[in-house]
Amino acid sequence: MTIRYCLHQVESPLQTNQTTKPFLRIGTRGSLLALAQAKLVQSKLAKFNGVDAKDIHIEVIKTSGDIIQDRPLSEVGGKGLFTKEIEVALLENRIDIGVHSSKDVATQLPDGLGMFAFLQREDVRDAFVSLNYKSVDDLPEGATFGTSSLRRAAQMLRHRPDLKIVEFRGNVQTRMKKLEDGVADATLLAYAGLRRLGQTHIARQMIDPNVFMPAPAQGAIGIEARQDDTRTRDLIALLNHSGTAAALVAERHFLHGLDGSCRTPIGAYTEIDGNDMKVIGQVLSLDGTTAFEGEVTGHVADCEEIGQHLAQILREQAGEKFFESFEVR
């Protein structure tokens, strides 16, 4: 499993060679949110390295997840659909880094690539969004809830088994249009994405992450690069937030230990206090009627082992037959 991260800051390579003019190529999806995240990375890289942002190019790459809109991700490949083409561009040296929503990144990366930096994590909570109702409990009996996430669907059905789940793909603007068209009465969106888009006003209710655990790695921007590209790795290390990196390493190892795809409803929530961390995990049946939860505490330096241990605990709780039920036949 290839998960690389950095828990320290390094000096910019430009500080030792002021004549070197940096040129970095950022690969990203073309959605408004993806571009906002890429521009944030572009701005920070320019600031930390004392260069003009226009010298750091942003390359828009259409991914399979952008092209396939008529089917749930769990049916067409799951995690990796929003990163595959960007990773190909990295391996072919057409870009230097890929900027991702970390929750979209597969736990098993292609050989030669690694996640080498994570920006400081945003709010991890989901936000309840509806044009007519103010909260989950305000939804009338039998209302329609739109989501493409198996996790959100299972968590919602566990809380409100009367609701009807409908497929709900697309960016924030597309989903809001679907609400206007009556495709669904409500949905959940990552609050971090709404903040980055300046759209927090559409959130009607913030969801308690201890009740509706977020997706593993939700709310954090991750930067992927080639393992052998030491110059680029040094540049992006300046952006790395050690606490976020530790939390995401734990959550990604937890996810990898359970499944790692989009076929299983899995949630994770991490709290860090100084050098101490607590990771809470949850796995649910598709209909939400069955759920297993556990937590592991430890030192942030042991983040990888914490995630692995939590996965082992839930596997033992649920039993292998539970996980076999999600396998593609």
Summary of the structure (lengths in Angstrom):
residues: 329
radius of gyration: 19.7
end to end distance: 24.7
largest distance: 66.3
contacts: 1128
relative contact order: 0.16
helix: 36%
strand: 21%
